[in-house]
Every structure is written in C-alpha cells, then in structure tokens.
Amino acid sequence: MRTNLIRSVVLTLVVLLVCGVAYNAAGWAIAQAAFHAQANGSITQNGSSLIGQPWSPTTNGVPSIDPRWFQGRPDPDNPLELDGAPGSSGASNLGPRSSVLVSDVQALIAAWHKVGVDPTPDLVTTSGSGLDPDISPLDAAVQVPMVARARHLSDAAVRQLVRAETRGAQYGFLGAPYLNVLALNEALARLVATGSRR
C-alpha cells in the first residue's frame, strides 16, 4: 500500500512538472523565439495590430467618420466604433431581412456619403469577429481622396502609401491582399509628419 501511494505521488509530481511546467515553458520559449511580436500581442505605440481600432467617434448613436484617417470595418455592437462594448466580440448574427441590419447599413452609407466616399460593402458590414484589423486594397482605395483632401496631401502620395502598406496573400497563395488599418494610419501619420504636401 505504501509503495503504491509513493508511486502515485511521484507520478503526479512528474506529470505536473512535465505537463504543467516544462510543456508550457517550451511553448513560451518557442513562441518568443519564432513569433516574438505575435506572442506579445503585436503591440505598437497606438495599440495592437491584431485588433481593429476605433478611428471615428459615434455621438449619441449617430455614426460619423473622421476623414483624416483610414477606417476599418464596423463593429456589430456599435456600427462605427470598434469594440463599442468592453470585452465584446463576435458577429451580429443579423440576417439579410433584419430591419436593424438595414438601418445600420443605411446609417453607415449616409455617413460615408457625407465625407464624399462611395463605400464598399466591407466598409458598411461587420466581419465575423467584429474586430477585424484589416481591409482590402479596394476598401483603402475608395478612402484615398477623402484622406488626401482632409490631410492636404496629393492623391498620388496617399495612393503610394496604400501600395506600400498592402500585404500580399500569405505564402503567396493563401487569402487575398490586405492592409492593416493601424499600420496604414501609423504610416499616414509619418507621411504627414515628413511634410509630403501638394
């Protein structure tokens, strides 16, 4: 009986050390060595590039667009303010016949038209997670005149910035080209700081 108890305690300690300590430490070490930025949240001075950031205010439930910045996809909780409710994430689960969905999309289309942009479908509909940090090159292209006008930059300079920030399909064949909105807006801030005016 005593021998079985000792074996059980020793086996429990060995499993605890292997599965609870060594395995986790190895996973942490590999992540830090091979994927340092991602393992630490891909944090920049303005937030994480893995989570959509808010670039425009929503006042009293009325969406507005700050034309000085490129905008990402809307959030289902608050159609223009990403992560509108703390800790929330996920699809709205609104079907094509939902009056709420129609109302939200119409409000977003109207907000885009106020700043002179004919929005793409992605700019007025939410992603599956609701916190998508990326947009397509077309989503960025329709915003170029708006941003150039608001920042007093040439369209050509802003288009060049969009081209420079466009990332190709992963491994050359997975997915489609995209732009990270946070990285794009950080590059825009640098462009404005260097004085690339008309």
N, C-alpha and C positions, 0 to 999 in steps of 0.2 A: 504493500500500500504506500509506504513512504517513498519507494523508488518511483512509482507511478506519479506521485504528487510532484517530486523533484523534476521528473521528465516533463510534466505538464507546464510547470513554472518556467523551466529553461526554454522549452519550445515556444511558449508565449512571449518570452523576452526576445528570443531570436527573431520571431515573426514581427514583433513590434519594431525592432531595430531595422530589419530589412525593409519591411513594407511602410513603416511609419517614419523612418528617418533616412535610410540610405536611398531608397527609391525617390523620395521627394527631393533630397539634396542633389541627386544625379539629374533629375528633371530640371531643377532650378539652374544647375551649372551648365547644362546643355543649352537651355533657353538663353541664358546670359551670354554664352559664347557665340551661339549661332544666330540668335534673333534678339539682340540686345534691345533695340528700340521698341519692338513689338512687345517683348516681355515686360517692359517698363511703362507700357501704356501709350507709346508713340507720342509723348508729351512735347509740345513746343511751348514757347512763351505765351501763346494765346489759347492753349487748350490741347486736346488730343485730336490727332488727325484721323482717329478711328471712329469718332462720334460726330455727327452733324452739329454744328454750332449755330446759334441764332445770329442773324445779320440784320434783322429788321425788327422794329417794335410792333407790338399789337396793342392798340389803345382801346380800351372798353370793348374788346371783342372785334374791333374793326381792323382788318389787316391793312398794313401799309408796307411799302418797300423802300428801303434806303438805297437810292440809286448809286451811291458811292462804292458799293460792294457787290460782288457776285453773290447770288443767292443759291442755296441748296434746295433740296426737295422739302416740301412742307411736312409738318408733324401732324399725326391724326388727332392729338388732343387739342392742339391749337394750330389752326391751319397755316400759320406763318411762323410761329415761334417754336423752334425745335426744343424738345423736352419741356413742353409747356407745364406739365405737372411733375414735380420732383419724383424721380425714381421710375417714371413710367416709360414704357417702350412697348411697341407692338403695333400690329395692323389695326385699322379702324373696324375691319370686318363689315363695312357698309357695302351693300350690293348695288348693282347698277340702277335699281329703281328707288334707291333711298333718297328721300327728299333732303335729308341732312347732307348727303354727299353732293347732290346737285347744288344746294345752297352754298356749301363750302367752295366748290369748284367755281361757281359763278362769282363769288366774292373775290377769289384769288385772280380770276381772269380780269375782273374790273380793276383790281389793284395794280396788276401788271400793265394794263392799258393806260392807267394814269401816269405811268413813268415811260410810256412810249414803247412798250415791248409787246410783241405778239407772242405769248408764251407757248412753249412746247407742252405736250401732255404731262411730261415728267415734272414740270415746274408747278403744276396745279393739282397733282395727285400724289398721295403718300406712298412710301416704299413699304415693304413687308415689315421691317423693324421699326419704321418711323423715325430712325436716327441715322439715315443714310448720309455718309460724309462726302459722297462722290456725285458728280453729274457727268453727263455725256458731253462730247465736244459741241454738239448742236445746242444743248442747253446753255453752254457758255457763249456760243457764237451769237445767239439772239440777244444776249445781255451786253455785248461789246459796245454798241452805240450808246446805250444808257450809261454805262460806266465811264466811257470816254468823255461824254458830254458833262457828266457830273464832276469828273476829275480834271477837266480841261486838258485832256490828253488827246493825241491823234488816234483815230480808229486803228491805223496801221500798227502803232506801238502796242495797243491793247490786244490786237489780234496776234501779234508776235508773242506777247506774253502768254496768251492762251495756247498757242502752238508749243511754246517751250515747256509749259506745265502739263501738257497732255501726256498721259502714260498709255503705253500700248497694252495689248492683251497679254495676260500673264503667260510667260514662257513662249510668247509669240502666237499662241493659238487658243488659249483659254479666255473666254469672255470677250469683251469689246473695249476699245479705247475709252478712257475716262480721265477726269480731272478731280483732284481732291480740293474741295472748296476752301478749306482752311489754308492749304499750301498756296492755292491760287491767290487768295486775298492777302496772304503774307507777302507773296511776290509782288502783288499790286502795290502794297504799302512801300516796299523797297523801291519800286519803279517811280512812285510819286516822290519819294524822298530824294532820289537822284535828279529829279527835275526834268524828266523826259516830256517836255511840254510841246505844244503845237509849234 
